[in-house]
Amino acid sequence: MIHNEVSKTWKQSTMSLLYRTAKTCVQLMPSQVLRFRPFGVYEISLAENARQVTRPEPSDPSLRIDWVTDREELAQLTEVAASENLDSWNGKTRRVAVARREETPIGAAWIATESFAELDLGLSFHLQPGEAWLFAAVVEQSQRRQGIYSRLLQFVTNGLAGENRKRLLLGVSTGNQASLAAHRRFGAEQVGSIFAGKCLGFGFCRAGGDTKSESRTIVWNRTIVVNTS
């Protein structure tokens, strides 16, 4: 038993190190030269019994979470959001839930419906009416390990369930053990896998599980469909 636990811990540590190293190396290159990402596609069911965090989060009266409703609020997120995410916001098919402490934004979770494009990888994801895609999330470094992301995700899943959506989908990069653990607390289960990238403008993709690709092997852009049957 002890041997198995040690082996599991070693494997997770190795995967995390490989993930961080590969991510750093790729990002040092210009995006038009090379981008690639192996990741699993995970599903969080939004059914009533699947929306409870497995550990209770402590109350924090200084923390407030809500949806951004206008561009004035959006402008306050420049310190916790990438410019491309800010530019994509429309309040309908691109939304963001923000966590504030004493009115200062400290974290955000970005949601897409209908479709979503990963421009660096040359991918677009086609979503069904009952689905949403969690495409970005961040908590400020100094605010991490305080349960803030769990509360953000709880807020998002509750909100989506209230809109009668059936599931929240997301991609977790291979080796990102911290992200995987955070989402598994919400019952995330893997439904597919994707290895995709772009090199000198040409895209490549391999999809497995309940994900499928609608294009040729080498393409400019590729549409990914997650099978809902």
Beta strands, then each sheet from edge to edge (+ up, - down):
strand 1: 34-45
strand 2: 63-67
strand 3: 94-101
strand 4: 104-112
strand 5: 115-118
strand 6: 123-126
strand 7: 131-139
strand 8: 167-173
strand 9: 189-199
strand 10: 202-209
strand 11: 211-213
strand 12: 218-219
strand 13: 222-226
sheet 1: 2+ 3- 4+ 7- 8- 1+ 9- 10+ 12-
sheet 2: 5+ 6- 13- 11+
end
